[in-house]
Amino acid sequence: NVINTAPVYPYYLHDATGAVVYDPATGEPVWNTEQYNKGSNVAWTMRLDKKNYASTTIDGSIYGTAIIPYGFELTLRGSMYRRKQTASEYMNNTAGSQAGIGLLSQDFGTYKSHTFMQQLTWNQDYGKNHVDVLLDHENYQYGYDLGNMVKRGQILPDILAFPNFDTYYSDNQQIRMRRTESYLGRARYNWDQKYFAEASVRRDGTSRFAKDKRWGTFWSVGASWIITKEKFMQSLNWVNFLKLRAAYGSVGNDASAGAYAYRALYNFGWAIAGSSNILVPSQLAPDHLKWESTKTLDVALEGSLFNDRFNFSIGYYNKRNTDLLFWVSAPYSAGAMGNTGSAPQTLANIGTMQNIGWELAFGVDIIRTRDFKWNFNIDASFLKNKIIKLPKNQDIPGDGLFQGKSLYEQYTYEWAGVDQLTGQSLYCMNPDSPDYYSYDDNNNLVYNEDEYLYNVAQAERNGALVEINGQYYTTNRAYAGRKIMGTSLPTVYGSFGTNLSWKGINLGLLFTYSLGGKRYDSLYGGMMGMSSTVVAALHKDLLNSWTSAPE
C-alpha cells in the first residue's frame, strides 16, 4: 500500500489556505482521511496498528569418532533443532479496514527436527595405490505445528487480549511430520594422485510415499585425471595444473510431494447447504507415487597457467529429470475438491525434463607482488531447458506447458499496440492459439474453430472487436488467444568481481548479471493504469501515452 500510494496527498489535513489543521482538544495535527483516502490514512494506520514477533531457537549437535583396528573409523553424529515462535497483529478500530471494529490475530508455531548419522570409514595405501570406503546410515525427522486465531470487535481501548474482543472470526491449525532414512556406500581409488575413480550407491526412504514405493535406489560413478602429472606435460612449464573430470549418476527428490502425498485428505470446517463443519475431500489418494530422479552427465576441464596467475574451468552438463510429479485431472466421479465444484486432480509421476548447459569460469592475477595482489574473475552459465514428456503426451496450455518447449516459456496475451482512434489497448485474437486446440480419444490434436469464432462474436457483441486491414483485434483480453511470447530464461547469466589485498587488508567487489530472457514487470504495470475510484502512484511514462486521434 505504501508503494502504490500517490505521493501528492499530505499526511495531515489542510484548510483552504493550505495550512495544517490542528485538533483543538489535543493540539495535534489532524490526519488527512478525506477525498481519495476514504476515511483512512496509510501513515496514520501504520502508527495505530501493532505487530509483535518473538522466537526462541535451540540448535545443537554432538559427534564422536572411535578409532578401530585395521584402519577403520566409526563416527556418530547427532543434531537437534527446536524453534518456538509467537506473533500477534492488531488492526486498530480508529482508521483503516477495521475502523469501528478492531481485530486481533494471534499466531503460534513450533518447528522441530533431528538427525542421527552413523558413518564407518576405511582407507589404506598400497604403494602408489590408495583406497577408501565409506558406509553411512542417516535418519532425519522434521515437523511443525502452526496455529492462528482471530477475533474482532474491540471492547475497551489499549487492551490487546482476546477477552477484550467479543466476536470470533476464524482459527486454523496445521500439523505436519515427515521422515527420511538413507543408506550410502562409496568406494574411491586413486593411483599416484594421478588417476581417480569413484563409485557410490544409496538407498533412500521417505514417509511421503506409500510403503511399497517408499524406497528409491540411486547411484553414481566418476573419474578424474590430473594431466599435468604425465611426463609429456613436464616440458610445458607454463601449465601449472590441468585436470579432466567426468561423472554420471542419479539422485532422488521427494520435495515435490507433500508430507502426506500418498493419502486421501479431507478439509474440516466447510459450510455447505446451511450445514457447518463438513468434511470434504481436499486431496485424492494417488496411485504408486515414487521418487523423482535426476540423471546427470557432468564433464569439466580445470586448470591454472602462467605460474598460477590465470585459472579457468570449462564444464558441460546434461541433466534429465524423470518421473516428475504433476497434478493431473481425474474424472468427476472421483468427487469435487472442497465446495467449489471444480474438476478433481491427483498427483502422478509423469513428466520428464532436460537441462543442458555450459559453465565457464576464469580468473587472473592482474598484479601480484609480495605485499599487494589484485585479481579479477568472471563466470558465465548457459542453459537450455526442454520439456520432454507431459501427462498422456499432451500439452497443457492452461499451465503454459508444452512438450519440446521450455518450462520457462512466457505464455500470455499478445499486445498489438494502441488503437489510434480510441487510445484503447489492442490484443491479437490469435486464431491459431493453443487455447483453441484439444485432444480427441485417440490423443490426436484437434483444432476447435468454433471456440475462436465464438470469442470473435462475443467481442463484437460487447463492443470489444476491432478490425484493422482485415485482421481482428480485441480490447478485452478475455476474448484473445494466448501464444508463446518468449522464454524467461536468460541467454547467459553469472557474476564478475575483483579483489584487492594489501598487507592483510582486503577489499572485494562482486557483481551479478543476466542477459536475455523476458520477464513481466508487475510493479511497473501497476503504475501504468489509472482508476476513477482509487488514487495510486503512477509512472512518468504515462506522460507519453495516447491523447487524441490523429488528424
C-alpha positions in Angstrom: 0.0 0.0 0.0 2.8 2.4 0.8 4.5 1.8 -2.6 1.3 2.3 -4.5 0.0 5.3 -2.6 0.2 8.5 -4.6 2.8 10.9 -3.0 0.8 14.0 -3.8 -1.6 13.6 -0.8 -0.4 15.0 2.6 -0.3 13.1 5.8 -2.3 15.8 7.6 -5.5 17.7 6.8 -5.1 21.2 5.3 -7.6 24.0 5.2 -8.4 26.2 2.2 -5.3 28.4 2.8 -3.0 25.3 2.8 -2.3 25.4 6.5 -2.3 22.2 8.6 -5.5 21.7 10.6 -5.0 21.0 14.3 -7.3 19.3 16.7 -8.4 22.0 19.2 -8.7 19.4 22.0 -5.3 17.9 21.7 -3.3 20.4 19.7 -2.1 17.6 17.4 -2.3 17.7 13.6 -5.4 16.1 12.2 -4.7 13.2 9.9 -6.0 13.5 6.3 -8.8 11.0 5.8 -10.7 12.9 3.2 -11.1 12.7 -0.6 -9.5 9.5 -2.0 -8.3 8.4 1.4 -11.9 7.3 2.1 -11.7 7.6 5.8 -8.3 6.0 6.1 -4.7 7.1 6.0 -1.8 4.8 5.4 0.7 6.7 7.6 -1.8 7.0 10.4 -2.9 3.4 10.2 0.8 2.2 10.4 1.1 4.1 13.7 -2.1 2.8 15.2 -1.6 -0.8 14.2 0.7 -3.1 16.2 2.8 -6.2 15.3 4.8 -8.2 17.7 7.0 -11.2 17.0 9.1 -13.4 19.3 11.1 -16.5 18.6 13.2 -18.9 20.7 15.6 -21.3 18.9 17.8 -24.1 20.1 20.2 -25.6 17.6 22.8 -28.1 18.8 24.9 -31.0 17.6 27.2 -33.6 19.1 29.6 -36.1 17.5 32.3 -38.5 18.3 34.8 -40.7 16.4 36.2 -44.0 17.5 39.5 -45.4 16.0 39.0 -49.1 15.3 41.9 -51.5 14.4 42.7 -52.3 10.8 42.2 -48.7 9.6 38.5 -48.4 10.5 36.9 -45.3 12.0 33.4 -45.1 13.4 31.8 -41.6 13.7 28.4 -40.9 15.3 26.7 -37.5 14.7 23.5 -36.2 16.2 21.8 -32.8 15.8 18.7 -31.3 17.1 16.8 -28.2 16.1 13.9 -26.6 18.0 12.2 -23.3 17.3 9.1 -21.8 19.0 7.6 -18.6 17.8 4.7 -16.4 18.5 3.3 -13.4 16.7 0.4 -11.0 17.2 -1.2 -8.4 14.9 -3.6 -5.7 16.0 -5.6 -3.8 13.4 -7.0 -0.6 15.1 -10.6 0.4 15.3 -10.0 4.0 14.5 -8.8 4.1 10.9 -8.3 1.6 8.1 -10.1 -1.6 7.1 -11.1 -2.3 10.7 -12.4 1.2 11.6 -15.2 0.9 14.2 -14.4 -2.8 14.8 -10.8 -3.6 15.7 -9.2 -7.0 15.1 -6.6 -9.1 16.9 -4.8 -12.1 15.4 -2.5 -14.5 17.3 -0.1 -16.9 15.7 2.0 -19.7 17.2 4.4 -22.1 15.7 6.7 -24.9 16.8 9.3 -26.4 14.5 11.5 -29.3 15.3 13.9 -31.6 13.6 16.6 -34.1 14.4 19.3 -36.0 12.5 21.2 -39.1 13.6 24.0 -40.4 11.4 26.4 -43.4 11.8 29.5 -43.4 9.5 32.1 -46.2 9.1 35.2 -45.4 7.0 38.3 -47.4 6.0 41.3 -46.3 4.0 44.5 -48.0 3.1 47.6 -47.2 0.9 49.3 -50.0 -1.1 52.4 -48.3 -2.6 51.0 -45.8 -5.1 47.5 -47.2 -4.7 45.1 -45.6 -2.3 41.7 -47.0 -1.5 39.0 -45.6 0.9 35.5 -46.9 1.6 32.5 -45.2 3.3 29.4 -46.8 4.7 26.8 -44.4 6.0 23.3 -44.6 7.6 21.2 -41.5 8.4 17.7 -40.8 9.5 16.0 -37.4 9.6 12.8 -36.2 11.0 11.1 -32.8 10.6 7.8 -31.5 11.7 5.9 -28.4 12.7 2.7 -27.3 14.5 1.3 -24.0 13.3 -1.9 -22.2 14.5 -3.8 -19.0 14.2 -6.8 -17.4 15.8 -8.6 -14.2 15.0 -11.2 -12.2 16.9 -12.9 -8.9 16.1 -15.0 -6.3 18.0 -12.7 -4.4 20.3 -14.5 -3.5 23.6 -12.0 -1.4 25.6 -9.0 0.7 24.3 -5.4 -0.4 24.7 -6.1 -3.9 25.9 -4.8 -6.3 23.3 -6.0 -9.6 24.6 -8.7 -11.9 23.3 -11.2 -11.4 26.1 -11.3 -7.7 25.0 -12.7 -8.8 21.6 -16.2 -10.1 21.6 -16.6 -11.8 18.2 -14.9 -15.0 17.0 -13.7 -14.6 13.4 -11.5 -17.6 12.4 -9.0 -20.2 13.5 -6.8 -22.8 11.9 -4.1 -25.3 12.8 -1.6 -27.3 10.7 0.4 -30.2 12.0 3.0 -31.9 9.7 5.6 -34.6 10.2 7.9 -36.3 7.7 10.8 -38.7 7.9 13.6 -39.9 5.6 16.1 -42.6 6.1 19.2 -43.2 3.9 21.9 -45.9 3.4 25.0 -45.0 1.4 28.0 -46.9 0.2 31.0 -45.3 -1.5 34.4 -46.5 -2.7 37.2 -44.3 -4.1 40.5 -45.3 -5.7 43.5 -43.3 -6.9 46.8 -44.2 -8.3 49.8 -41.9 -7.5 47.4 -39.0 -7.1 47.1 -39.0 -10.9 44.1 -41.2 -11.8 41.0 -41.1 -9.7 37.8 -43.3 -9.7 34.8 -43.2 -7.5 31.5 -45.2 -7.3 28.6 -44.9 -4.9 25.1 -46.3 -4.4 22.5 -45.1 -2.0 19.0 -46.1 -1.0 16.6 -43.5 0.3 13.3 -43.9 2.0 10.6 -41.3 2.7 7.4 -41.1 4.6 5.8 -39.0 1.8 5.1 -42.2 -0.2 3.3 -45.4 0.4 5.2 -48.4 1.9 5.6 -50.3 -1.4 7.0 -47.2 -3.1 8.8 -45.6 -0.2 12.3 -46.6 -1.2 14.4 -45.5 -4.2 17.9 -46.6 -5.3 20.4 -44.1 -6.8 24.0 -44.4 -7.9 26.9 -42.6 -9.4 30.3 -43.2 -11.0 33.1 -40.7 -11.7 36.7 -40.4 -12.7 39.3 -37.7 -13.0 42.8 -37.4 -14.5 45.5 -34.9 -13.4 47.0 -34.4 -16.8 49.9 -32.3 -15.5 51.3 -35.3 -13.7 52.0 -37.0 -17.0 55.6 -37.0 -18.3 54.6 -35.5 -21.6 53.5 -32.3 -19.8 56.7 -31.7 -17.9 58.2 -29.6 -20.7 55.1 -27.2 -20.7 56.3 -25.1 -17.8 53.5 -22.5 -18.3 50.9 -25.1 -17.5 50.8 -25.5 -13.7 47.8 -27.6 -13.3 45.3 -29.4 -15.6 42.6 -31.7 -14.6 39.9 -33.5 -16.6 36.9 -35.0 -14.8 33.7 -36.8 -15.7 30.8 -38.2 -13.7 27.4 -39.7 -14.3 24.8 -40.6 -11.7 21.4 -40.2 -10.3 19.9 -38.5 -7.3 16.3 -38.7 -5.9 13.9 -35.9 -5.0 10.8 -36.2 -2.9 10.4 -32.4 -2.1 7.7 -32.0 -4.8 5.3 -34.2 -2.8 3.5 -33.1 0.3 4.1 -34.6 3.8 1.1 -36.9 3.2 1.2 -37.1 -0.6 0.0 -40.7 -0.9 -3.1 -40.3 1.3 -6.6 -39.1 0.8 -7.0 -35.9 2.7 -10.1 -34.0 3.9 -10.7 -30.4 5.0 -12.8 -29.9 8.1 -15.0 -26.9 8.7 -16.6 -26.2 5.3 -20.1 -24.8 5.3 -22.4 -26.4 2.6 -26.1 -26.1 2.2 -26.5 -24.4 5.5 -24.6 -27.1 7.5 -21.2 -26.2 9.0 -18.1 -28.2 9.9 -18.5 -30.5 7.0 -15.7 -32.9 6.0 -14.9 -32.5 2.2 -12.1 -34.1 0.1 -9.0 -31.9 -0.3 -6.7 -34.5 -1.9 -7.4 -37.7 -3.8 -5.2 -40.7 -2.9 -2.8 -41.1 -5.9 -1.6 -44.4 -7.2 2.0 -45.6 -7.0 3.8 -42.3 -6.2 7.6 -42.7 -6.2 10.8 -40.7 -6.1 11.6 -38.2 -8.8 15.0 -38.9 -10.3 17.7 -36.7 -11.9 20.3 -38.3 -14.0 23.3 -36.1 -14.7 26.3 -36.3 -17.0 29.0 -33.8 -16.0 32.3 -33.2 -17.8 34.8 -30.5 -17.0 38.3 -29.3 -17.6 40.1 -27.3 -14.9 43.5 -25.7 -14.8 45.9 -22.9 -13.9 48.5 -21.3 -16.1 51.5 -19.0 -16.1 52.7 -19.6 -12.6 49.1 -19.9 -11.3 48.3 -16.3 -12.4 45.5 -17.5 -14.7 42.9 -20.2 -13.7 39.9 -21.5 -15.6 37.2 -24.1 -15.5 35.1 -25.2 -18.5 32.2 -27.5 -17.7 29.4 -29.2 -19.6 26.3 -30.9 -18.0 23.3 -32.8 -19.2 20.6 -33.3 -16.6 17.4 -35.3 -17.3 14.7 -35.2 -14.7 12.4 -38.2 -14.9 9.2 -39.3 -13.0 8.4 -35.6 -12.3 5.3 -35.1 -10.2 2.4 -33.4 -11.9 -1.2 -32.7 -10.9 -3.4 -34.4 -13.5 -7.2 -34.3 -14.0 -9.3 -37.1 -12.6 -12.9 -38.0 -13.6 -15.7 -36.1 -11.9 -16.8 -39.4 -10.5 -13.8 -39.2 -8.1 -15.5 -36.2 -6.4 -15.1 -32.5 -6.4 -12.4 -30.8 -4.2 -13.8 -28.6 -1.5 -17.1 -26.9 -2.2 -16.0 -25.3 -5.5 -17.3 -28.0 -7.8 -14.0 -27.8 -9.7 -12.6 -30.9 -11.5 -10.6 -33.1 -9.2 -6.9 -33.6 -9.6 -4.4 -36.2 -8.4 -0.7 -36.3 -8.2 1.2 -38.6 -10.6 4.8 -39.4 -11.7 4.6 -38.5 -15.4 6.8 -35.6 -16.5 10.3 -35.6 -18.0 12.5 -32.5 -18.4 16.0 -31.9 -19.7 18.6 -29.2 -18.8 21.7 -28.9 -20.9 24.3 -26.2 -20.2 27.8 -24.9 -20.1 29.6 -23.3 -17.1 32.7 -21.2 -17.7 34.9 -19.5 -15.0 38.1 -17.5 -15.5 40.3 -15.7 -13.1 43.5 -13.7 -13.4 46.0 -12.1 -11.1 46.5 -8.6 -12.7 49.1 -7.6 -10.1 50.9 -9.9 -7.7 53.7 -8.7 -5.5 54.9 -9.6 -2.1 52.5 -7.2 -0.3 49.9 -6.4 -2.9 47.6 -8.5 -5.0 44.8 -7.6 -7.4 42.8 -10.2 -9.3 39.7 -10.3 -11.5 37.3 -13.2 -12.0 34.3 -13.8 -14.1 31.9 -16.7 -14.7 29.1 -17.4 -17.2 26.4 -20.0 -17.4 24.4 -21.0 -20.5 21.3 -23.2 -20.0 18.8 -24.8 -22.4 15.7 -26.2 -20.9 13.2 -28.5 -22.6 10.1 -30.4 -21.5 10.4 -34.0 -22.9 7.2 -35.6 -21.6 3.9 -34.4 -20.2 0.9 -36.4 -18.9 -0.6 -38.5 -21.7 1.9 -36.8 -24.1 -0.4 -33.8 -24.2 0.4 -30.1 -23.9 -1.2 -28.3 -21.0 -1.9 -24.7 -22.3 -3.7 -23.8 -19.1 -0.4 -24.1 -17.2 1.8 -22.9 -20.1 3.4 -26.3 -20.5 4.3 -27.6 -24.0 6.3 -30.7 -25.0 9.5 -29.7 -26.8 9.4 -26.2 -25.3 11.0 -24.7 -22.2 9.4 -24.8 -18.7 10.0 -21.1 -18.6 8.1 -20.0 -21.7 6.1 -16.8 -21.3 2.6 -18.0 -22.5 0.4 -14.9 -22.4 -1.6 -12.5 -24.5 0.0 -10.6 -27.4 -0.3 -6.8 -27.1 -0.6 -5.2 -30.5 -0.4 -1.6 -29.5 -2.8 1.2 -29.0 -5.9 1.9 -31.2 -5.0 5.2 -32.7 -8.7 6.3 -32.8 -9.7 5.5 -29.2 -6.5 5.0 -27.2 -7.5 1.6 -26.0 -5.0 -1.3 -25.9 -5.4 -3.9 -28.6 -4.7 -7.6 -28.3 -4.2 -10.1 -31.1 -7.0 -12.6 -31.4 -4.5 -15.3 -32.5 -6.8 -17.8 -34.2 -4.0 -20.4 -34.1 -3.6 -20.1 -30.3 -3.0 -23.4 -28.4 -6.0 -22.4 -26.4 -8.2 -23.5 -29.3 -6.7 -27.0 -29.5 -7.7 -30.1 -27.6 -7.1 -33.9 -27.9 -9.5 -36.5 -29.1 -9.9 -40.0 -27.7 -7.0 -41.2 -29.9 -4.7 -38.5 -28.5 -4.8 -36.5 -31.8 -4.5 -32.7 -31.6 -7.8 -31.2 -32.9 -8.4 -27.5 -33.8 -11.7 -26.1 -32.3 -12.5 -23.3 -34.7 -15.9 -22.8 -33.1 -14.3 -21.6 -29.9 -12.3 -19.0 -31.8 -15.4 -17.8 -33.8 -17.4 -17.7 -30.5 -14.8 -15.3 -29.0 -14.9 -13.1 -32.1 -18.7 -13.0 -31.9 -18.7 -12.2 -28.2 -16.1 -9.5 -28.6 -18.2 -7.9 -31.4 -21.4 -8.2 -29.4 -19.7 -6.4 -26.4 -18.0 -3.7 -28.5 -14.6 -5.1 -27.9 -13.7 -6.1 -31.5 -11.6 -4.0 -33.8 -10.8 -4.9 -37.4 -7.7 -3.3 -39.0 -6.6 -4.3 -42.5 -8.7 -7.5 -42.3 -7.1 -8.5 -39.1 -9.2 -8.9 -35.9 -8.1 -7.4 -32.6 -9.8 -7.0 -29.3 -9.7 -4.5 -26.5 -10.6 -7.2 -23.9 -8.1 -9.9 -23.2 -10.9 -12.3 -22.2 -11.6 -12.8 -26.0 -8.0 -13.1 -27.1 -6.0 -16.3 -27.7 -2.6 -16.6 -25.9 0.7 -17.5 -27.5 4.3 -18.2 -26.5 6.0 -14.8 -26.3 9.5 -16.0 -25.5 11.3 -17.5 -22.5 12.2 -16.0 -19.2 15.5 -18.0 -19.2 18.4 -15.6 -19.8 20.8 -16.4 -22.7 23.7 -16.1 -20.2 24.0 -15.3 -16.5 26.7 -15.2 -14.0 28.9 -12.9 -12.0 32.2 -11.0 -12.1 34.3 -9.4 -9.4 37.6 -8.1 -8.3 39.7 -8.4 -5.1 42.5 -6.3 -3.8 44.7 -7.4 -0.9 47.5 -5.3 0.7 49.3 -6.4 3.9 46.3 -8.3 5.2 43.7 -5.7 4.3 41.2 -7.0 1.7 38.6 -5.3 -0.5 36.3 -7.3 -2.7 33.6 -6.3 -5.2 31.1 -8.8 -6.7 28.5 -8.1 -9.4 25.9 -10.4 -10.9 24.4 -10.1 -14.4 21.8 -11.7 -16.6 21.5 -11.1 -20.3 18.4 -12.1 -22.3 15.1 -13.6 -21.2 11.8 -11.9 -20.8 10.0 -11.0 -17.6 6.8 -9.3 -16.7 7.3 -6.3 -14.5 4.1 -6.3 -12.5 5.1 -3.3 -10.4 5.7 -1.2 -13.5 2.4 -2.5 -14.9 0.5 -1.5 -11.8 1.8 2.1 -12.2 0.7 2.3 -15.8 -3.0 2.1 -15.1 -5.5 4.6 -13.7 -8.7 4.3 -11.8 -11.6 6.7 -11.2 -12.0 5.5 -7.6 -8.5 4.7 -6.4 -5.6 7.1 -6.4 -2.2 5.4 -6.6 1.4 6.2 -7.6 1.8 6.5 -11.4 4.8 6.1 -13.6 6.2 9.0 -15.6 5.9 7.0 -18.8 2.1 7.8 -18.7 3.0 11.3 -19.9 3.9 9.7 -23.2 0.5 7.9 -23.5 -2.1 8.4 -26.2 -4.0 11.7 -26.0 -6.2 12.0 -29.1 -6.9 10.5 -32.5 -4.6 11.7 -35.4 -6.0 14.4 -37.6 
